[in-house]
């Protein structure tokens, strides 16, 4: 679609330039015929009020003044750009309000198995008895510690369903996610963490799931732990840890005490819940072997994080991405004591996907305003060419009004696009600007041909701008190409400016009038 609009805009612009060239040549031929008839009648050309020198000086003067007017048009364009930024800022505030009530960016870290144990410590004290002897004695003390254990195998399956939420005239993209987490835990050998374990509290173990925004949880099924079903409890169960999440108590005593460590079967688990979020979904690869699958009907994903997907499929119907992450890709061990980086959300890197909006409404409008000075410059140059060829000159006030009409296009675009969308608003704003300038040109220059040429030129320029704005990856290339093509065409059209006076026949110094 964008390619067809581009071809159509180029065709219209070429037709406008060709029409301008034809009008100029027609005017030159008429002027030449008038000079020939006058010369044939009395043997000398009719006196011209403008000599080559005065014509050149007038052209320079008008070009300078019109150029100054064009630069002055930066002021209304800057004012329009300020309005766009103000509306964009308000839009961001509304997005944050919607995210606060619906759900923010979601980051999943878990599950993590937490096992408490009692560590026996000996403290050596030196005392003096009644007879003055120094005696060293060891006094035992007991400290409760918490060990965290990561899954052996971790599989995450997330299905994100996007939708639009609206508040007033603003809307934002949010999603509802359905998550299933499967995996296994191996029986931890806590002697690798401490050589002074007095006993392990297997019956007080718990499974912790860390989630960045708990307010958005919709439906949480109980934890499936081996052959048992366990309900979740709010919080992580560790009051001194400032991390949002939920936990489930699991009893490992009977399983561990009845089976030797070498014969212990893994503890398999299944977690299922749904949540709401915005912007994106991210996860931490906590398993010794982590496999993740994220799918959505949103067609513009942006995969982010330190680890990119192994396989991905992106088309108009949505995307699907799969990660296969081994333990060696992580920067933390499989087991450790509480207080290290796994339960610190600022130290565990996450990877995932952002539901990316390729070009937002206000960024499109802001980019279009940046082309405003180009529109004004091209329009003013076109009118200067018409003045030189048709002899009908615009007043400087008329130039200023035409520049104001070109600036008004962007304000109309902003006000309409917040209600009817960018494409419809662009078409309506362009139609209003073209109609105003075309009608004003026809009345000011009294030349239907000039008005038609200006109409075709503006139509082509607005069509090219629409195409450039939607070709985000090629916007700079297209804009540079447009400037180059327009400069070449204008140079071709104005290549004979100033020659008309030079080509007029003049009297020789010895020739006397008839």
SVG drawing of the C-alpha trace seen along z (x, -y; Angstrom):
<svg xmlns="http://www.w3.org/2000/svg" viewBox="-13 -58 59 103">
<polyline fill="none" stroke="black" stroke-width="0.4" points="0.0,0.0 2.8,-2.4 4.6,-1.6 1.5,-2.3 1.1,-5.7 4.7,-6.4 4.4,-5.8 1.2,-7.8 2.8,-10.8 5.9,-10.7 3.7,-10.7 1.7,-13.7 4.8,-15.5 6.4,-14.8 3.2,-16.0 3.3,-19.2 6.9,-19.9 6.2,-19.1 3.2,-21.4 5.3,-24.2 7.9,-23.6 5.2,-23.7 3.7,-26.9 7.1,-28.6 8.0,-27.6 4.6,-28.8 5.1,-32.1 8.6,-32.4 7.3,-31.7 4.6,-34.3 7.1,-36.9 9.4,-36.0 6.6,-36.4 5.7,-39.8 9.3,-40.9 9.5,-39.6 6.3,-41.4 7.5,-44.6 10.9,-44.4 9.4,-43.6 7.1,-46.7 9.7,-49.4 13.1,-47.7 13.7,-47.9 12.3,-46.2 9.8,-47.9 11.4,-49.6 11.3,-47.4 10.9,-49.0 13.2,-46.5 16.8,-46.3 18.8,-43.1 20.5,-44.9 17.3,-46.0 15.5,-42.7 18.4,-40.9 18.4,-43.2 14.7,-42.9 14.9,-39.1 17.6,-39.2 15.6,-41.5 12.5,-39.4 14.4,-36.2 16.0,-37.6 12.7,-38.9 10.8,-35.7 13.6,-33.7 13.4,-35.8 9.6,-35.1 10.3,-31.4 12.7,-31.5 10.1,-33.4 7.6,-30.6 9.8,-28.5 8.1,-30.4 4.6,-29.0 6.1,-25.6 7.9,-25.7 4.7,-26.6 2.9,-23.7 5.7,-21.4 5.4,-22.6 1.7,-21.8 2.5,-18.3 5.0,-17.7 2.5,-18.9 -0.2,-16.5 2.3,-13.7 3.3,-14.4 -0.3,-14.3 -0.7,-11.0 2.2,-9.5 0.6,-10.5 -2.6,-8.8 -0.7,-5.7 1.0,-5.5 -2.4,-5.9 -3.9,-3.1 -0.8,-0.9 -1.2,-1.6 -4.7,-0.3 -4.5,2.4 -1.0,3.8 2.6,2.6 5.5,4.3 5.7,7.9 8.9,9.6 8.8,13.2 11.5,14.7 10.8,18.2 10.0,20.6 12.7,20.8 12.8,23.5 13.7,22.1 14.9,24.6 15.7,23.4 18.3,25.1 20.0,24.6 23.7,24.0 25.7,24.8 28.5,22.3 31.1,22.5 32.2,19.4 35.5,19.5 35.5,17.5 38.3,17.0 37.4,16.9 39.4,16.7 38.4,19.0 38.6,18.3 42.2,19.2 43.3,17.0 43.7,19.7 42.7,18.8 40.4,21.2 39.3,21.3 35.8,22.8 33.7,23.3 30.1,22.2 27.7,23.5 25.3,21.1 22.6,21.9 21.7,19.7 18.8,20.2 19.7,19.8 17.8,20.1 19.1,21.9 17.7,21.2 17.6,23.9 16.9,23.3 15.0,25.8 16.8,28.5 14.4,28.1 12.2,25.1 9.6,24.7 7.7,21.4 4.8,21.1 3.2,17.7 0.3,16.6 -0.2,12.9 -3.5,11.5 -3.2,7.8 -6.0,5.4 -6.6,1.6 -7.7,-0.3 -9.1,-3.8 -9.4,-6.8 -10.9,-9.9 -9.4,-10.4 -6.3,-8.4 -5.7,-4.7 -2.9,-2.4 -1.8,1.2 -2.1,3.7 -2.3,7.5 -3.7,10.4 -1.3,13.3 -1.9,17.0 1.1,18.7 2.0,22.3 5.3,23.1 6.5,26.7 9.8,28.2 11.6,30.2 13.7,29.7 16.4,32.1 16.9,32.8 19.5,30.2 22.7,31.3 23.0,28.5 26.3,29.7 27.8,27.9 26.8,24.6 27.8,25.3 29.8,27.9 28.2,27.0 24.6,28.0 22.8,29.1 19.6,30.1 17.5,29.2 13.9,28.1 12.6,30.0 9.0,29.6 9.3,25.8 10.4,25.5 8.5,23.3 8.2,22.5 8.6,18.8 7.5,17.1 8.6,13.5 6.4,11.2 7.0,7.5 3.3,6.4 1.1,8.7 -2.0,6.4 -2.6,7.7 -3.0,11.3 -6.3,12.6 -6.7,16.3 -4.1,18.5 -4.5,22.3 -3.0,24.2 0.5,25.5 0.9,29.0 3.8,30.5 4.5,34.2 1.1,35.8 -0.1,33.1 -2.0,29.8 -1.0,26.9 -2.7,23.5 -0.7,20.3 -0.2,17.6 0.4,13.9 3.9,12.5 7.2,14.4 7.0,15.6 10.2,13.8 9.3,10.6 12.8,9.1 12.9,9.4 11.4,6.4 10.4,8.3 6.8,8.8 5.7,12.4 3.7,15.3 4.7,18.6 3.4,22.0 4.6,24.1 5.9,27.6 6.8,30.4 9.8,32.5 10.4,34.4 8.7,37.7 10.1,37.7 13.7,37.0 13.9,39.1 12.5,42.2 14.8,42.2 18.5,42.1 20.0,39.0 21.3,41.2 17.9,42.7 15.9,39.5 13.4,38.8 13.1,35.1 10.3,33.0 8.1,32.1 5.8,29.1 3.2,27.3 2.2,23.6 -0.6,22.0 -2.0,18.4 -3.2,15.5 -2.2,11.9 -2.5,8.5 0.3,6.3 1.5,3.6 4.6,2.8 6.1,6.3 6.7,9.6 10.1,10.8 11.4,13.8 14.6,14.9 16.2,18.1 16.6,19.7 16.6,23.4 19.7,25.5 18.0,25.9 15.4,23.3 13.0,23.5 10.5,20.7 7.8,20.2 6.0,16.8 3.3,16.3 0.9,13.5 -1.4,12.1 0.5,8.8 2.4,8.4 5.2,6.0 7.3,7.7 10.7,6.3 12.8,9.1 14.9,7.7 17.3,8.8 20.7,10.3 19.6,13.6 17.6,13.5 15.2,16.2 16.6,19.4 13.7,19.5 11.1,16.9 8.2,16.5 6.7,13.0 4.0,12.2 0.8,10.2 -1.1,12.7 1.3,12.4 4.5,13.9 5.9,16.9 9.4,17.1 11.3,19.9 14.3,19.7 16.6,22.5 19.0,21.3 21.6,23.5 23.0,23.0 26.3,21.7 24.5,18.7 23.6,17.6 25.9,15.7 24.7,17.3 25.0,20.8 22.3,23.5 22.2,23.1 23.1,20.5 22.3,18.8 19.6,16.2 21.0,12.7 22.8,13.4 21.7,12.2 19.0,14.6 16.3,13.0 17.7,9.5 15.6,8.3 18.2,5.7 21.0,8.3 19.2,11.0 19.0,10.2 15.7,11.0 14.9,11.6 11.6,11.4 9.6,9.4 8.1,6.0 4.8,5.4 6.2,2.7 4.2,0.0 6.2,-0.7 5.2,-4.4 3.1,-6.1 0.6,-8.8 2.5,-11.7 5.9,-10.6 4.3,-10.6 3.0,-14.1 6.3,-15.4 8.2,-13.9 5.8,-15.5 6.3,-18.9 10.0,-18.6 9.3,-18.5 7.2,-21.7 10.0,-24.1 10.7,-22.0 7.1,-22.4 7.2,-26.1 10.5,-26.5 9.3,-24.5 6.0,-26.4 7.7,-29.8 10.2,-28.8 7.4,-27.7 5.6,-31.0 8.9,-32.9 9.2,-31.0 5.6,-31.9 6.2,-35.5 9.1,-35.7 7.3,-34.0 3.7,-35.4 4.6,-38.8 1.9,-38.8 3.6,-39.2 2.4,-38.2 2.5,-40.7 4.8,-39.7 1.7,-39.5 0.3,-36.9 3.5,-34.9 3.1,-35.0 -0.6,-33.9 0.4,-31.0 3.0,-30.0 0.5,-30.2 -1.9,-27.9 0.9,-25.4 1.6,-25.6 -2.1,-25.2 -2.0,-21.8 0.0,-20.3 -2.4,-21.8 -5.4,-20.4 -3.6,-17.0 -2.9,-17.0 -6.5,-17.9 -8.2,-15.5 -5.8,-12.5 -6.7,-12.3 -10.3,-11.5 -10.4,-9.8 -6.9,-8.3 -3.8,-9.4 -4.7,-8.3 -8.1,-10.0 -6.8,-13.1 -3.9,-13.4 -6.2,-13.2 -8.6,-15.8 -5.8,-18.2 -4.1,-17.9 -7.3,-18.5 -8.0,-21.6 -4.5,-23.0 -4.5,-22.2 -7.9,-23.8 -7.0,-27.0 -3.7,-27.5 -5.0,-26.5 -8.0,-28.9 -5.8,-31.7 -3.3,-31.2 -5.9,-31.3 -7.3,-34.6 -3.9,-36.2 -2.1,-35.3 -5.3,-35.2 -3.9,-32.1 -5.9,-28.8 -2.8,-27.1 -0.6,-28.2 -3.2,-27.2 -3.5,-23.7 0.2,-23.4 0.4,-24.4 -2.4,-22.0 -0.6,-19.1 2.7,-19.9 1.2,-20.1 -0.7,-16.9 2.5,-15.1 4.4,-16.5 1.7,-15.5 1.6,-12.0 5.3,-11.6 5.3,-12.8 2.6,-10.3 4.7,-7.5 7.9,-8.6 6.2,-8.7 5.1,-5.1 8.4,-3.8 10.1,-4.0 13.2,-2.1 13.7,-4.1 12.4,-7.5 15.9,-9.1 16.7,-7.6 13.4,-8.7 13.6,-12.2 17.1,-12.7 16.0,-11.3 13.1,-13.7 15.3,-16.7 17.7,-15.6 15.0,-15.0 13.2,-18.3 16.5,-20.2 17.3,-18.7 13.9,-19.5 13.9,-23.0 17.3,-23.6 16.0,-22.2 13.0,-24.5 14.9,-27.7 17.9,-27.1 16.8,-29.8 16.0,-32.4 17.6,-35.7 18.2,-34.8 15.1,-36.4 16.5,-39.9 19.7,-38.9 18.1,-37.3 16.1,-40.4 17.6,-42.2 19.1,-45.6 20.1,-48.7 23.7,-48.9 25.6,-52.0 25.5,-53.4 21.9,-52.6 19.4,-55.4 15.7,-55.1 13.4,-55.2"/>
</svg>
